[in-house]
Amino acid sequence: MEVDPLLTKTISSDVFLCLCSAQRTAARSRSLTEELEETRRVFKEAEERAARTQTSCTKLVLFELNSLPVKVLHVLMATFYV
């Protein structure tokens, strides 16, 4: 028989081992939950960064296209719409 210091009652070894296992499982579950929350946060930041990068690239492409002569733009458009 083991004595649980929190309960200060005598319990069988099997029950004590089950209680210890349940406590370890609960702690592991909390740890995994925290890890998942951190992963979600990092993923959301990466999505936001990707969206900003895509916006910047789109603006750059539009800027470059606006600086091209009209004849070149017509050739490019004809190439893509064949």
BAVEX-910336 format. One record per residue (C-alpha): x, y, z. Coordinates in nm, 2 decimals, m for minus. Layout:
BEGIN
xx / yy / zz
X / Y / Z
...
This chain:
BEGIN
xx / yy / zz
0.00 / 0.00 / 0.00
0.12 / 0.35 / m0.09
0.03 / 0.68 / 0.08
m0.07 / 0.96 / m0.15
0.07 / 1.28 / 0.01
m0.22 / 1.48 / m0.14
m0.50 / 1.26 / m0.01
m0.32 / 1.14 / 0.30
m0.51 / 0.81 / 0.27
m0.38 / 0.47 / 0.21
m0.45 / 0.34 / m0.14
m0.35 / 0.02 / m0.33
m0.04 / 0.02 / m0.55
m0.26 / m0.04 / m0.86
m0.48 / 0.26 / m0.79
m0.17 / 0.47 / m0.71
m0.01 / 0.37 / m1.04
m0.32 / 0.45 / m1.24
m0.35 / 0.79 / m1.07
0.02 / 0.86 / m1.15
m0.04 / 0.75 / m1.51
m0.35 / 0.97 / m1.54
m0.15 / 1.27 / m1.41
0.13 / 1.21 / m1.66
m0.12 / 1.18 / m1.94
m0.30 / 1.51 / m1.83
0.04 / 1.69 / m1.82
0.13 / 1.55 / m2.16
m0.20 / 1.66 / m2.30
m0.15 / 2.02 / m2.17
0.19 / 2.02 / m2.32
0.07 / 1.91 / m2.66
m0.22 / 2.16 / m2.65
0.04 / 2.44 / m2.58
0.25 / 2.32 / m2.87
m0.05 / 2.31 / m3.10
m0.14 / 2.67 / m3.01
0.21 / 2.78 / m3.07
0.22 / 2.60 / m3.41
m0.11 / 2.77 / m3.51
0.02 / 3.11 / m3.41
0.34 / 3.06 / m3.62
0.13 / 2.93 / m3.91
m0.10 / 3.24 / m3.90
0.21 / 3.47 / m3.89
0.35 / 3.28 / m4.20
0.02 / 3.32 / m4.38
0.01 / 3.69 / m4.31
0.37 / 3.73 / m4.42
0.30 / 3.54 / m4.74
0.00 / 3.76 / m4.81
0.21 / 4.08 / m4.76
0.48 / 3.94 / m4.99
0.22 / 3.85 / m5.26
0.08 / 4.20 / m5.24
0.43 / 4.35 / m5.27
0.51 / 4.13 / m5.57
0.18 / 4.22 / m5.74
0.25 / 4.59 / m5.69
0.60 / 4.55 / m5.83
0.47 / 4.37 / m6.14
0.21 / 4.63 / m6.20
0.47 / 4.90 / m6.16
0.70 / 4.73 / m6.41
0.42 / 4.68 / m6.66
0.32 / 5.04 / m6.63
0.68 / 5.14 / m6.72
0.68 / 4.94 / m7.04
0.60 / 5.10 / m7.37
0.24 / 5.04 / m7.50
0.37 / 4.84 / m7.80
0.55 / 4.59 / m7.57
0.24 / 4.55 / m7.36
0.03 / 4.47 / m7.67
0.28 / 4.20 / m7.77
0.28 / 4.06 / m7.42
m0.10 / 4.06 / m7.41
m0.12 / 3.89 / m7.75
0.12 / 3.62 / m7.63
m0.09 / 3.54 / m7.32
m0.43 / 3.55 / m7.50
m0.36 / 3.32 / m7.79
